[in-house]
């Protein structure tokens, strides 16, 4: 079984991005992300409606980092500390050396390759720092943009599960993509 330790917290850097720890100063950006029906369209979770909701989300992110049960980074463009997205490892399964990756970004950043770039860095961290064997992504089958970015990063489709998640009175399908360490290419 893996021993996960996110201390000290490690920022990640790519050619254009700095992935950094999220704190209470990011409340407006977290509210913009989690409160936006466009960014939350394929995420079956409640919209953040207030700054208090956003602060609670930030507290939950940091609690998971402190407990070594999950890690998230704020995605920023180098030279500007304003968060344009969030990315991280969720639902870590130390017994299986596997974690789920999740990500989101503001609509005005869509199509610029930022998420593709951030995924590469976070997957590399998962394989090299966390010693994962595989990383999975669970997405809505209608989220074609997310599917494209996963395929671009070498993920393969593992399963399409029918109506396995109940949210807001509706059963949602989920699609699972995964990447094995041996198939990861930087």
C-alpha contacts under 8 A as a table, 3 or more apart, distances in Angstrom:
res1	aa1	res2	aa2	distance
1	X	94	X	5.45
1	X	95	X	4.54
1	X	96	X	7.19
1	X	97	X	7.15
2	X	94	X	4.76
2	X	95	X	6.45
2	X	97	X	6.36
2	X	130	X	7.86
2	X	131	X	7.47
3	X	94	X	6.97
4	X	68	X	5.91
4	X	69	X	7.65
4	X	94	X	7.48
4	X	130	X	6.27
5	X	68	X	5.58
5	X	130	X	7.77
6	X	9	X	5.42
6	X	10	X	7.50
6	X	65	X	6.30
6	X	66	X	7.52
6	X	68	X	5.92
6	X	71	X	7.41
7	X	10	X	7.71
7	X	66	X	7.91
9	X	21	X	7.44
10	X	20	X	7.67
11	X	18	X	7.11
11	X	19	X	5.57
11	X	20	X	4.80
11	X	21	X	6.89
11	X	73	X	7.73
12	X	18	X	5.94
12	X	19	X	4.93
12	X	20	X	6.71
12	X	121	X	6.74
12	X	122	X	7.74
13	X	16	X	7.80
13	X	17	X	5.78
13	X	18	X	4.66
13	X	19	X	6.12
13	X	121	X	7.38
14	X	17	X	5.06
14	X	18	X	6.50
14	X	117	X	6.98
14	X	118	X	7.40
14	X	121	X	6.88
16	X	77	X	6.01
16	X	78	X	5.80
17	X	75	X	6.86
17	X	76	X	5.65
17	X	77	X	4.58
17	X	78	X	5.05
17	X	114	X	7.58
17	X	117	X	7.88
17	X	118	X	7.42
18	X	75	X	6.30
18	X	76	X	5.27
18	X	77	X	6.10
18	X	78	X	5.56
19	X	73	X	5.35
19	X	74	X	5.44
19	X	75	X	4.73
19	X	76	X	6.04
19	X	118	X	7.61
20	X	73	X	5.07
20	X	74	X	5.22
20	X	75	X	6.75
20	X	76	X	7.54
21	X	72	X	7.16
21	X	73	X	5.16
21	X	74	X	5.98
22	X	25	X	7.99
22	X	26	X	6.46
22	X	58	X	6.87
22	X	61	X	7.99
22	X	62	X	7.73
22	X	72	X	7.65
22	X	73	X	6.23
22	X	74	X	5.48
23	X	26	X	5.69
23	X	27	X	7.64
23	X	58	X	6.48
23	X	62	X	7.94
24	X	27	X	5.48
24	X	55	X	6.45
24	X	58	X	6.70
25	X	28	X	7.76
26	X	29	X	5.42
26	X	30	X	6.15
26	X	82	X	7.52
26	X	83	X	7.10
27	X	30	X	5.14
27	X	31	X	6.05
27	X	51	X	6.38
27	X	54	X	5.74
27	X	55	X	6.02
27	X	58	X	7.61
28	X	31	X	5.09
28	X	32	X	6.13
28	X	51	X	7.06
28	X	54	X	7.72
29	X	32	X	4.90
29	X	33	X	6.21
29	X	82	X	7.31
29	X	83	X	6.01
29	X	84	X	7.27
30	X	33	X	5.07
30	X	34	X	5.87
30	X	35	X	7.82
30	X	54	X	5.73
30	X	58	X	7.76
30	X	83	X	7.87
31	X	34	X	5.24
31	X	35	X	5.17
31	X	36	X	7.76
31	X	48	X	6.09
31	X	49	X	7.33
31	X	50	X	7.05
31	X	51	X	6.36
31	X	53	X	7.64
31	X	54	X	5.15
32	X	35	X	5.39
32	X	36	X	5.85
32	X	106	X	7.70
33	X	36	X	5.54
33	X	39	X	6.24
33	X	40	X	7.71
33	X	85	X	7.10
33	X	104	X	7.63
33	X	105	X	6.83
33	X	106	X	6.07
34	X	37	X	7.97
34	X	39	X	7.10
34	X	40	X	6.49
34	X	47	X	5.72
34	X	48	X	5.25
34	X	54	X	7.39
35	X	40	X	7.51
35	X	47	X	4.80
35	X	48	X	4.36
35	X	49	X	5.73
36	X	39	X	5.47
36	X	40	X	6.16
36	X	47	X	7.11
37	X	40	X	5.02
37	X	41	X	5.59
37	X	47	X	7.23
38	X	41	X	5.12
38	X	107	X	7.13
39	X	42	X	7.59
39	X	104	X	6.64
39	X	105	X	6.74
39	X	106	X	6.41
39	X	107	X	6.69
40	X	43	X	5.00
40	X	44	X	7.47
40	X	45	X	7.60
40	X	47	X	7.16
41	X	44	X	7.78
42	X	139	X	7.52
42	X	140	X	5.86
42	X	142	X	7.84
42	X	143	X	6.65
43	X	140	X	7.77
44	X	167	X	5.93
44	X	168	X	7.93
45	X	167	X	7.71
48	X	51	X	7.84
48	X	53	X	5.24
48	X	54	X	6.08
49	X	53	X	6.33
49	X	54	X	7.92
50	X	53	X	5.16
50	X	54	X	6.55
51	X	54	X	4.96
51	X	55	X	6.07
52	X	55	X	4.97
52	X	56	X	6.13
53	X	56	X	5.12
53	X	57	X	6.34
54	X	57	X	5.03
54	X	58	X	6.27
55	X	58	X	5.00
55	X	59	X	6.10
56	X	59	X	4.99
56	X	60	X	6.15
57	X	60	X	5.06
57	X	61	X	6.25
58	X	61	X	5.09
58	X	62	X	6.25
59	X	62	X	5.17
59	X	63	X	5.99
60	X	63	X	5.04
60	X	64	X	6.29
61	X	64	X	5.37
61	X	65	X	6.50
61	X	70	X	7.54
61	X	71	X	7.02
61	X	72	X	6.55
62	X	65	X	5.00
62	X	66	X	6.14
62	X	71	X	7.91
63	X	66	X	5.02
63	X	67	X	6.08
64	X	67	X	5.03
64	X	68	X	5.83
64	X	69	X	4.99
64	X	70	X	4.90
64	X	71	X	6.54
65	X	68	X	4.96
65	X	69	X	6.33
65	X	70	X	5.53
65	X	71	X	5.18
65	X	72	X	7.70
66	X	69	X	7.88
67	X	70	X	7.80
68	X	71	X	7.48
69	X	90	X	7.66
69	X	91	X	7.57
69	X	92	X	6.55
70	X	88	X	7.47
70	X	89	X	5.69
70	X	90	X	5.16
70	X	91	X	6.95
70	X	92	X	6.63
71	X	88	X	5.36
71	X	89	X	5.41
71	X	90	X	6.93
72	X	86	X	6.70
72	X	87	X	5.47
72	X	88	X	3.97
72	X	89	X	6.49
73	X	86	X	5.75
73	X	87	X	5.44
73	X	88	X	6.00
74	X	83	X	5.53
74	X	84	X	7.39
74	X	85	X	5.91
74	X	86	X	4.72
74	X	87	X	6.65
75	X	83	X	5.39
75	X	84	X	5.65
75	X	85	X	4.87
75	X	86	X	5.56
75	X	87	X	6.99
75	X	118	X	7.40
76	X	80	X	6.47
76	X	81	X	5.65
76	X	82	X	5.89
76	X	83	X	4.86
76	X	84	X	5.74
76	X	85	X	7.28
77	X	80	X	5.62
77	X	81	X	7.06
77	X	82	X	7.73
77	X	83	X	7.91
77	X	84	X	7.72
78	X	81	X	7.30
83	X	86	X	7.60
84	X	105	X	5.66
84	X	106	X	5.72
84	X	109	X	7.29
85	X	103	X	7.25
85	X	104	X	5.39
85	X	105	X	3.86
85	X	106	X	6.14
86	X	103	X	5.46
86	X	104	X	5.50
86	X	105	X	6.48
87	X	101	X	7.32
87	X	102	X	5.65
87	X	103	X	4.14
87	X	104	X	6.61
87	X	118	X	7.44
87	X	119	X	7.64
87	X	122	X	7.68
88	X	101	X	5.64
88	X	102	X	5.60
88	X	103	X	6.55
88	X	122	X	6.86
89	X	92	X	6.87
89	X	99	X	6.00
89	X	100	X	5.50
89	X	101	X	4.59
89	X	102	X	6.46
89	X	122	X	7.85
89	X	126	X	7.81
90	X	99	X	6.10
90	X	100	X	5.01
90	X	101	X	5.93
90	X	102	X	6.87
91	X	99	X	5.76
91	X	100	X	5.66
92	X	97	X	7.89
92	X	98	X	6.09
92	X	99	X	4.19
92	X	100	X	6.50
93	X	96	X	5.38
93	X	97	X	5.96
93	X	98	X	5.19
93	X	99	X	5.81
94	X	97	X	4.91
94	X	98	X	6.54
94	X	99	X	8.00
95	X	98	X	7.90
96	X	133	X	7.81
97	X	131	X	7.14
97	X	132	X	4.63
97	X	133	X	5.18
97	X	134	X	6.68
98	X	132	X	5.51
98	X	133	X	5.95
98	X	134	X	4.93
98	X	135	X	5.57
98	X	136	X	7.40
99	X	132	X	7.31
99	X	134	X	6.92
99	X	135	X	5.12
99	X	136	X	6.23
100	X	135	X	5.64
100	X	136	X	4.61
100	X	137	X	5.39
100	X	138	X	7.32
101	X	123	X	7.97
101	X	135	X	6.62
101	X	136	X	6.08
101	X	137	X	5.28
101	X	138	X	7.97
102	X	137	X	6.56
102	X	138	X	7.89
103	X	115	X	7.52
104	X	115	X	7.79
105	X	109	X	6.68
105	X	110	X	7.29
105	X	115	X	7.47
106	X	109	X	5.62
106	X	110	X	7.07
107	X	110	X	5.30
109	X	112	X	6.05
109	X	114	X	7.44
110	X	113	X	7.52
110	X	114	X	7.93
111	X	114	X	7.90
113	X	116	X	5.23
113	X	117	X	6.24
114	X	117	X	5.14
114	X	118	X	6.09
115	X	118	X	4.94
115	X	119	X	5.94
115	X	149	X	7.40
116	X	119	X	5.26
116	X	120	X	6.49
116	X	149	X	5.69
116	X	150	X	7.69
116	X	152	X	7.41
116	X	153	X	6.85
117	X	120	X	5.38
117	X	121	X	6.70
118	X	121	X	5.24
118	X	122	X	6.21
119	X	122	X	5.14
119	X	123	X	5.88
119	X	153	X	7.45
120	X	123	X	5.29
120	X	124	X	6.06
120	X	153	X	6.78
120	X	186	X	6.79
121	X	124	X	5.13
121	X	125	X	6.20
122	X	125	X	4.98
122	X	126	X	6.18
123	X	126	X	4.92
123	X	127	X	6.27
123	X	135	X	7.17
124	X	127	X	5.21
124	X	128	X	5.88
124	X	129	X	7.88
124	X	186	X	7.66
125	X	128	X	5.23
125	X	129	X	5.13
125	X	130	X	6.69
126	X	129	X	5.72
126	X	130	X	4.84
126	X	131	X	6.28
126	X	132	X	5.66
126	X	135	X	7.67
127	X	130	X	5.86
127	X	131	X	4.81
127	X	132	X	4.78
127	X	133	X	6.71
127	X	134	X	7.71
127	X	181	X	6.23
128	X	131	X	5.43
128	X	132	X	7.58
132	X	135	X	7.21
132	X	181	X	7.29
133	X	180	X	5.98
133	X	181	X	5.35
134	X	178	X	6.77
134	X	179	X	5.56
134	X	180	X	4.38
134	X	181	X	5.74
135	X	178	X	5.52
135	X	179	X	5.36
135	X	180	X	6.62
136	X	176	X	6.67
136	X	177	X	5.52
136	X	178	X	4.12
136	X	179	X	6.44
137	X	176	X	5.71
137	X	177	X	5.15
137	X	178	X	6.18
138	X	174	X	6.32
138	X	175	X	5.62
138	X	176	X	4.59
138	X	177	X	6.47
139	X	143	X	6.87
139	X	146	X	7.35
139	X	147	X	7.72
139	X	174	X	5.62
139	X	175	X	5.31
139	X	176	X	6.51
140	X	143	X	5.41
140	X	172	X	7.62
140	X	173	X	6.46
140	X	174	X	5.05
140	X	175	X	6.12
141	X	144	X	7.10
141	X	160	X	7.83
141	X	173	X	6.82
141	X	174	X	6.12
141	X	175	X	5.75
143	X	146	X	5.50
143	X	147	X	6.44
144	X	147	X	4.98
144	X	148	X	6.17
145	X	148	X	5.15
145	X	149	X	6.33
146	X	149	X	5.19
146	X	150	X	6.22
147	X	150	X	5.21
147	X	151	X	6.21
148	X	151	X	5.18
148	X	152	X	6.07
149	X	152	X	5.02
149	X	153	X	6.35
150	X	153	X	5.07
150	X	154	X	6.53
150	X	155	X	5.30
150	X	156	X	7.80
150	X	177	X	7.46
151	X	154	X	5.12
151	X	155	X	5.04
151	X	156	X	6.46
152	X	155	X	7.43
154	X	179	X	6.54
154	X	183	X	7.29
154	X	184	X	6.80
154	X	185	X	7.59
155	X	177	X	5.78
155	X	178	X	5.00
155	X	179	X	4.65
156	X	177	X	5.21
156	X	178	X	5.47
156	X	179	X	6.48
157	X	175	X	7.42
157	X	176	X	6.04
157	X	177	X	4.31
157	X	178	X	6.57
158	X	175	X	7.61
158	X	176	X	5.44
158	X	177	X	5.33
158	X	178	X	6.59
159	X	175	X	5.64
159	X	176	X	5.20
159	X	177	X	7.23
160	X	173	X	7.17
160	X	174	X	5.92
160	X	175	X	4.36
160	X	176	X	6.46
161	X	164	X	6.28
161	X	173	X	5.63
161	X	174	X	5.31
161	X	175	X	6.11
162	X	172	X	7.21
162	X	173	X	4.57
162	X	174	X	6.74
163	X	166	X	7.43
163	X	171	X	4.77
163	X	172	X	4.63
163	X	173	X	4.35
163	X	174	X	7.39
164	X	171	X	6.56
164	X	172	X	6.19
164	X	173	X	5.85
164	X	174	X	7.01
165	X	171	X	5.46
165	X	172	X	5.13
165	X	173	X	6.74
165	X	174	X	7.63
166	X	169	X	6.53
166	X	170	X	5.59
166	X	171	X	4.40
166	X	172	X	6.15
167	X	170	X	5.42
167	X	171	X	6.33
167	X	172	X	7.15
179	X	183	X	6.64
179	X	184	X	6.85
180	X	183	X	5.38
180	X	184	X	6.57
181	X	184	X	5.26
